[in-house]
């Protein structure tokens, strides 16, 4: 059979599969590989796949930013097939073999980024459900693998975590059983396909969340190669923004920020910009992309920090150095009471931020340029405890708009979805709010967590939590429907100024800032400078609703997590 006939019959096999998939895939890259490669993979025709080399044209610097490969739920459900696979990917116009996520329904994408799953949540409708049949294709399925914490094959073993979703953590060490957000299962290339069912409560707040690899020992290396995707829950707020303010479609952007690398030194795969500086952060697998917008338009940016190796101090800067206002209305996927107008938004690994921003008219001629930058950050706010210079992330091109400028939504349409544990909304004055929060938190049972890089006899450092190295760390035992105060600090045994982003699975936590503003998050930087020792501990509050089971808390500098900065948490019914 000749090649064209073979391709024709391959499509006859594949097209019905897409029609019956129960999902809708959108926003494919507009090239032939985006259509032919999935068909070949689904028909499992390896020889033809090898005959078509990946084409990296259009993936170099200053190419238009595209969405991740996207699946939108139909009838409140996504049923899909996801694999982890060593694949040729395009990074800054070059072919690089990377451990990658491939979703056969979302379609082949040559960039180093995972899929984006979009579901609706509505308390008047049945709960939405995300079902993923997950297969590890990172190695030979006929071999035996050592996937232990320090196992020789752990880099080829993996699993899944849905970061930010309030769903059950239950699962099984038996891969034949259906899993939820269970991160203790090690899936080797010899393991059969594992089914993950995420049953999302129909009263789950809408928001921006994400999915990534989470096997202890290989989490960092796999995220550095792009094994991360988005999970977007849409609800009443999204409908209001779309209907009343026209903020939807191309004006609602998912932006997965990563530091792509394949080595322990985190050498940037994006390479260098024209000025010689390293390009450290990509967006949706693209290095220094272009974001084209219209003057007067308002965009919603869903910023997901899927990196592991540095802090990102987000700012949008005009050519004259003036920064745009960023109207932040959600942190870690949880809507705040009102929008906070800021010039900079500091992201740490694991953070998410939803912002609205309006693009100005060009001052002289069209088009004109803005820049999305990782701005200068001071040492106390830096992941590595060192001041960081400004670095460009993307170029924004403003085109002339013949339409009337869009209207910025009022701050009062944004509402916190969770009842506060210590509610300061009735208290007047910043000092009084902070005092009330602190007094209230003292009435709750306390849990203490301290992270530290501690020097060892071999000249390196042990990555510890509460003086232990995982799996030899204590388990936190908590009770369903209880609330606790958590005290978080950097241990006095740490000799460096490195900081540690604290993250806990399943349940978010409440905190208050220096302005008396209270909100919810699931990841929070514990500064190696400002929060050194218990007397400088951060205070956060958590409540354990809906789900019992076992999960983890850890440092979201994932190199630290892989090296032992993690602890189990058990919620008893």
Protein Blocks (a to p, Z undefined) as FASTA:
>chain_A
ZZklmmmmmmmmmmmmmmmnopacehiacdfklmmmmmmmmnopaklmmmmccdfehiag
hiacddddddddeehiacdddddddddddeehiacdddddddfknopafbdcdddddddd
dfkbccdddddddddfkbcfkbccdfbfklcklmmgccdddehiacdfbdcfblkbccdd
dfkbccdfkbccddddddddfkbccdddddddfbehilmmmmmnopacddddddfklmmm
mmmnopghjllccdddddddfbfnopafklpafkopacfbdcehiahiaddddehiacdd
ddddfbfkbccddddddfkopacddddfbeehiacehjaddfbdcddehiacdddddddd
dfkbccdddddddddddfklpmnlpacddddfbdcdddddfbdcdddddfklpccfbdcf
bdcklpgcjklmmmmmmmmmmmpccddddddddddfkopacddeehiacfkbccddddeh
iacdddddddfklmbfcdcddddehiacddddfkopacddfbdcddfklmgcjklcccdd
dddehiacddddddfbfklmmnopacdddddZZ
